[in-house]
Amino acid sequence: MNVGTLVSVSNVVLWFCIAVLAIYTLRHYFFTLNRLFGRHRQPFVDILQADWPSLVVFVPAHNESRVVRDSLDALLTCDYPEDRLKIVPIDDRSSDDTRSILVEYAENYPGRVIPFLRDDGIPGKAAALADAMALHTDEVFLVFDADYIPGTRLLKQLVSPFFDPEVGAVMGRVVPLNVGVSLLTRLLDLERAGGYQVDQQARMNLRLVPQYGGTVGGVRRAALDHVGGWRVDSLAEDTDLTVRLVIAGWEVVYQNRSECYEEVPETWESRIRQIKRWAKGHNQALRRYLGALIRNRSDLPFWQVLDGVLLLGVFVVPLVLLAGWLCTIALFYAGYPPQWGRVTILAISSFNTVGNFAAFFQVAAASRLDGSRERIRMLPFLFLGFLVSTVSVGRASLSRASWLRGQPVQWQKTERHRESRVQSRSK
């Protein structure tokens, strides 16, 4: 390949990168402005009295003895008809005291807490959920991670959207519980606020693709069966299910006022592992469903398809950014300035001025909507989190595991630091 061809290819790649980054930048601003000035769509959250359907709450757990008591205690105090509620904590081959804790709760709350104890089969959250759900025929399934602590009204708030027969899944808002521990936890509080208060709610307002997050949400049994159940080989079962539901025509609902409290990573090592896991799972879903989503564009609104594509590609953006940097540097030092030089410089300068600010604008808007002025002081430190995330996502996206088929699935559990604050109560 001669120099002229390399220069032409570099220019094409550079302009492709600029276009992709511009689209994501406009998306950030559009979502933020919608949340600040648009109509807030939350049609189900205020339903208090209804003929509530039978419900099973699943709590997948693998070595969660530090935190699982708090989650079970909170679920047992939730406001939901006892005769229509079953709590099914799942122990998937834990090596700590998780199993004995679940058995203890089953003895103290017979008929209410029904553990599913798993010793064989494919490891991982999706496989554990698939095996446990196969034993239940209830109308609605909710799923909480073992470190999540729901509020008293949360179950009814998450179930109420299922009165609409077109709703296949619902997602609540995740709020960090351990915000004050370190700089990292404070930055993750900002990130969660921007992601849920702005990004998720804007998608809900605009009838796009709110993401079922798999940690504080639920799915309709009929919808899950319609799309083939859980894919046990999925690295990100929540993203995988979201896209399959959208392709099949089901609606995914986000409930911004339905808050549940989680323990976010407290160390940078744990955070980096979490980001890498998310990146690999998203990229796996991108490989599997991008074509199907685009081919289904005649059956879905254009803007919903576009948002679905951008959702799948969000963890490839750091690679796009890196490719743009490399092409710009290579062209400059090779003595071949980019084609349409002034236009290119203007585009890059505009992105540096406006595009890099988009994520900060989104977080600032979320802090304003939450009425939290103290968060604003942390905005300058977001650059540190952005840098760590960019490098981590880039490394994960470049790994072969992000794209190859048939990768083994294992439990990828975030390290826990909280000791259970509430001791087991007798019935």
C-alpha positions in Angstrom: 0.0 0.0 0.0 1.5 3.3 -1.1 1.7 6.5 0.9 -1.2 8.2 -1.0 -3.5 5.3 -0.2 -2.5 5.4 3.5 -3.2 9.1 3.6 -6.6 8.7 2.0 -7.5 5.9 4.4 -6.4 8.0 7.4 -8.5 10.9 6.2 -11.6 8.6 5.9 -11.0 7.1 9.3 -10.5 10.6 10.8 -13.7 12.0 9.4 -15.6 8.8 10.5 -14.3 9.3 14.1 -15.3 13.0 14.0 -18.8 12.1 12.8 -19.3 9.4 15.5 -18.0 11.7 18.3 -20.3 14.5 17.1 -23.3 12.2 17.2 -22.6 11.1 20.8 -22.0 14.7 21.7 -25.3 15.9 20.3 -27.0 13.0 22.1 -25.6 14.1 25.4 -26.8 17.7 24.9 -30.2 16.6 23.6 -30.9 14.3 26.5 -29.7 17.0 29.0 -31.8 19.7 27.5 -34.8 17.4 27.5 -34.5 16.7 31.2 -34.1 20.4 32.0 -36.9 21.7 29.8 -38.9 18.8 28.5 -42.0 17.0 29.8 -41.3 14.4 32.5 -42.9 11.1 31.6 -43.6 8.9 34.6 -47.0 7.4 34.0 -47.0 4.5 36.4 -45.2 5.5 39.6 -48.2 6.8 41.6 -50.4 3.7 41.4 -51.1 2.8 45.0 -54.1 0.5 44.9 -54.5 -2.3 42.3 -55.1 -6.0 41.9 -51.4 -6.8 42.2 -50.1 -9.8 40.2 -48.2 -12.7 41.7 -44.6 -11.7 42.0 -41.2 -13.5 42.5 -38.2 -11.4 43.6 -34.9 -13.1 42.7 -31.6 -12.2 44.5 -28.7 -13.8 42.7 -25.8 -14.3 45.1 -22.2 -15.6 44.8 -20.1 -15.1 48.0 -22.4 -12.3 49.3 -22.4 -13.1 53.0 -21.3 -9.5 53.8 -24.4 -7.8 52.3 -27.2 -10.3 51.6 -28.9 -10.0 55.0 -29.5 -6.3 54.5 -31.1 -7.0 51.1 -33.4 -9.7 52.5 -34.4 -7.7 55.5 -35.4 -4.8 53.3 -37.4 -7.0 50.9 -39.3 -8.6 53.8 -40.5 -5.1 54.9 -41.6 -4.0 51.5 -45.3 -3.1 51.0 -46.7 -5.9 48.8 -49.4 -8.5 49.5 -47.7 -11.4 51.3 -49.9 -14.0 49.6 -48.7 -12.8 46.1 -45.0 -12.4 46.9 -42.1 -14.9 47.0 -38.5 -14.0 47.7 -36.1 -16.4 46.0 -32.4 -15.7 46.9 -30.1 -17.8 44.7 -26.9 -19.2 45.9 -24.7 -20.2 43.1 -21.9 -22.3 44.5 -20.7 -19.8 47.1 -17.7 -20.6 49.2 -18.5 -18.3 52.1 -21.5 -18.3 54.5 -24.0 -17.1 51.9 -25.8 -20.5 51.7 -26.2 -20.9 55.5 -27.6 -17.4 55.7 -30.2 -18.1 53.0 -31.2 -21.4 54.8 -31.6 -19.4 58.0 -34.0 -17.0 56.4 -36.0 -19.8 54.9 -36.4 -21.3 58.3 -37.4 -18.0 59.9 -39.8 -17.0 57.0 -41.2 -20.3 55.6 -43.2 -19.8 52.5 -41.9 -16.2 52.0 -38.2 -16.8 51.5 -37.6 -19.8 49.2 -33.9 -20.2 48.5 -32.6 -21.8 45.3 -29.3 -23.6 46.0 -27.2 -24.3 43.0 -24.2 -26.6 42.9 -23.7 -27.4 39.2 -24.6 -26.2 35.7 -23.1 -23.2 33.8 -21.8 -20.6 36.3 -22.8 -17.0 36.1 -25.8 -14.7 36.9 -27.8 -15.4 33.7 -27.5 -19.2 34.1 -28.5 -19.0 37.7 -31.5 -16.9 36.9 -32.6 -19.2 34.1 -32.5 -22.2 36.3 -34.3 -20.5 39.2 -37.0 -18.9 37.1 -37.8 -22.3 35.4 -39.3 -23.4 38.7 -41.8 -20.5 38.9 -44.8 -19.6 36.7 -45.7 -16.2 38.3 -46.6 -13.2 36.0 -43.8 -10.9 37.0 -40.2 -11.4 38.0 -38.1 -8.8 39.8 -34.3 -9.0 40.1 -32.1 -7.4 42.7 -28.3 -7.7 43.2 -27.4 -9.0 46.7 -26.0 -5.6 47.9 -29.1 -3.6 46.9 -31.4 -2.3 49.5 -35.0 -1.4 48.3 -37.3 1.1 49.9 -40.7 0.1 51.3 -42.8 1.1 48.2 -40.3 -0.1 45.6 -41.9 -3.4 44.7 -45.2 -1.9 43.8 -43.5 0.9 41.9 -41.6 -1.6 39.8 -44.6 -3.8 39.2 -47.1 -1.1 38.3 -45.8 -0.6 34.7 -46.7 -4.2 33.9 -50.4 -3.3 34.0 -49.6 -2.0 30.5 -49.6 -5.2 28.4 -47.0 -3.7 26.0 -44.4 -3.4 28.8 -41.8 -6.2 28.8 -39.3 -4.9 31.3 -38.9 -2.1 33.9 -35.8 -0.5 35.5 -35.6 1.6 38.7 -33.0 4.1 39.6 -29.7 3.1 41.3 -28.4 5.4 44.1 -25.0 4.8 45.8 -25.2 3.9 49.5 -21.5 4.5 50.4 -21.0 7.9 48.8 -18.8 9.4 51.5 -16.1 6.7 51.6 -13.6 8.1 49.1 -13.1 10.3 46.1 -14.0 7.4 43.8 -17.4 6.8 45.5 -18.2 10.5 45.2 -17.3 10.4 41.5 -19.5 7.3 41.0 -22.3 9.1 42.7 -22.0 11.8 40.0 -21.8 9.2 37.2 -24.9 7.4 38.5 -26.8 10.6 38.8 -26.0 11.6 35.2 -26.7 8.1 33.9 -30.1 7.7 35.6 -31.5 11.2 36.3 -30.7 12.5 32.8 -29.8 9.7 30.4 -32.3 7.0 31.4 -35.2 9.4 32.1 -34.6 11.3 28.8 -34.9 8.0 26.9 -38.1 7.4 28.8 -39.5 10.8 28.0 -38.6 10.5 24.3 -39.9 6.9 24.0 -36.5 5.6 23.0 -34.6 2.6 24.6 -34.3 2.9 28.4 -32.0 0.1 29.5 -33.0 -2.7 31.7 -30.0 -2.8 34.1 -30.5 -6.2 35.7 -30.0 -5.0 39.2 -33.1 -3.2 40.3 -35.8 -4.1 37.8 -38.1 -6.7 36.4 -39.3 -8.6 33.4 -42.7 -9.9 32.4 -42.7 -13.7 32.2 -44.5 -13.8 28.9 -42.0 -11.3 27.4 -39.0 -13.3 28.7 -40.4 -16.5 27.1 -41.2 -14.6 23.9 -37.5 -13.7 23.4 -36.1 -17.1 24.4 -35.3 -16.5 28.0 -31.9 -15.7 29.5 -28.9 -16.3 27.3 -26.6 -18.2 29.7 -23.5 -17.4 27.6 -24.1 -13.6 27.9 -21.5 -11.5 29.6 -24.0 -8.7 30.1 -27.4 -10.4 30.5 -29.2 -7.0 31.1 -28.1 -5.4 27.9 -28.6 -8.6 26.0 -32.2 -8.8 27.2 -32.9 -5.1 26.6 -32.0 -5.3 23.0 -33.9 -8.6 22.4 -37.0 -7.2 23.9 -36.8 -4.0 21.8 -36.3 -6.0 18.6 -39.3 -8.1 19.5 -41.5 -5.0 20.0 -41.7 -4.9 23.8 -41.5 -1.6 25.7 -38.8 -1.1 28.4 -39.9 1.4 31.1 -37.6 3.4 33.4 -39.0 4.6 36.8 -36.8 7.5 38.0 -38.6 7.8 41.3 -38.2 4.1 42.1 -34.9 4.3 44.0 -32.8 1.4 45.2 -29.5 1.7 47.1 -26.3 0.0 46.1 -22.7 -0.3 47.3 -20.4 1.1 44.6 -16.8 0.1 44.2 -14.5 1.7 46.8 -11.2 0.9 45.2 -9.9 1.8 41.7 -8.9 -1.8 41.1 -12.5 -3.0 41.7 -13.9 -0.1 39.5 -11.5 -1.0 36.6 -12.6 -4.6 36.7 -16.3 -3.5 36.7 -15.8 -1.3 33.7 -14.0 -4.0 31.8 -16.8 -6.4 32.5 -19.4 -4.0 31.2 -17.4 -3.2 28.1 -16.9 -6.8 27.2 -20.6 -7.5 27.7 -21.8 -4.5 25.7 -19.4 -5.4 22.9 -20.6 -8.9 22.8 -24.2 -7.6 22.5 -23.1 -5.2 19.8 -21.7 -8.1 17.8 -24.8 -10.2 18.3 -27.6 -7.7 17.7 -26.4 -4.7 15.7 -27.4 -6.4 12.4 -30.8 -7.6 13.7 -31.6 -4.2 15.2 -30.9 -2.4 11.9 -32.7 -5.1 9.8 -35.8 -4.6 12.1 -35.9 -0.8 11.4 -39.1 -1.2 9.3 -40.9 -2.4 12.4 -39.5 0.1 14.9 -39.4 3.9 15.0 -36.3 5.3 13.4 -35.2 7.2 16.5 -35.6 4.1 18.6 -33.4 2.1 16.3 -30.8 4.9 16.3 -30.8 5.1 20.1 -30.5 1.3 20.3 -27.4 1.4 18.0 -25.8 4.1 20.0 -26.6 2.2 23.3 -24.8 -0.9 21.9 -21.8 1.1 20.7 -21.2 3.2 23.8 -18.2 1.2 24.9 -16.6 1.4 21.4 -16.4 5.2 21.6 -13.0 5.2 23.4 -11.6 3.2 20.5 -13.0 5.7 18.1 -11.5 8.5 20.1 -8.1 6.7 20.1 -8.3 6.1 16.3 -9.0 9.7 15.7 -6.0 10.8 17.8 -3.7 8.4 16.0 -4.8 9.4 12.5 -4.4 13.1 13.4 -0.9 12.6 14.8 0.2 10.4 11.9 -1.1 12.8 9.2 0.5 15.8 11.0 4.0 14.3 11.4 4.0 12.7 8.0 3.5 16.1 6.5 0.1 15.4 5.1 -2.5 17.7 6.8 -6.0 16.3 6.9 -8.2 16.9 3.9 -10.3 20.1 4.1 -7.7 21.2 6.7 -9.5 24.3 8.0 -12.8 22.4 8.3 -11.1 19.5 10.1 -9.3 21.9 12.5 -12.6 23.6 13.2 -14.4 20.3 13.8 -11.7 19.1 16.2 -11.5 22.4 18.0 -15.3 22.5 18.3 -15.3 19.0 19.8 -12.5 20.0 22.3 -14.5 23.1 23.3 -18.1 21.7 23.3 -17.9 17.9 23.0 -15.7 17.3 26.0 -18.0 19.4 28.1 -21.1 17.4 27.2 -20.7 14.7 29.9 -20.0 17.3 32.5 -23.1 19.3 31.5 -25.1 16.2 31.9 -23.8 15.5 35.4 -24.3 19.1 36.4 -27.9 19.0 35.2 -28.5 15.8 37.1 -27.2 17.5 40.3 -29.5 20.4 39.8 -32.5 18.2 39.2 -31.6 16.2 42.4 -31.2 19.5 44.3 -27.7 18.6 45.4 -25.4 21.6 45.3 -22.5 19.9 47.1 -22.1 17.5 44.1 -21.2 20.4 41.9 -17.9 20.9 43.7 -16.8 17.5 42.5 -17.2 18.2 38.8 -13.6 19.1 38.1 -12.5 15.7 39.4 -14.7 13.9 36.9 -11.8 14.2 34.4 -9.9 11.7 36.5 -12.8 9.2 36.3 -13.2 9.9 32.6 -9.5 9.1 32.0 -9.5 5.9 34.0 -12.8 4.8 32.2 -11.5 5.6 28.8 -8.2 3.6 29.3 -10.1 0.7 30.9 -12.8 0.5 28.2 -10.2 0.8 25.5 -8.2 -2.1 26.9 -11.3 -4.3 27.4 -12.6 -3.5 23.9 -9.3 -4.4 22.3 -9.2 -7.7 24.1 -10.1 -10.8 22.1 -12.7 -11.8 24.7 -14.9 -8.8 23.7 -15.5 -10.1 20.3 -14.9 -13.9 20.1 -17.7 -16.4 20.4 -17.8 -19.2 22.9 -16.0 -17.4 25.8 -16.5 -19.1 29.1 -18.9 -17.3 31.5 -17.9 -16.9 35.1 -19.3 -14.9 38.1 -17.7 -11.4 37.8 -18.5 -10.1 41.3 -17.7 -6.6 42.5 -15.7 -6.7 45.7 -17.9 -5.9 48.8 -16.7 -3.7 51.7 -19.8 -3.3 53.8 -20.6 -5.6 56.7 -24.2 -6.4 57.1 -25.7 -3.8 59.4 -28.8 -5.6 60.4 -28.7 -9.0 62.1 -31.1 -11.7 61.1 -34.5 -11.3 62.9 -36.6 -14.1 64.1 -40.1 -14.3 62.7 
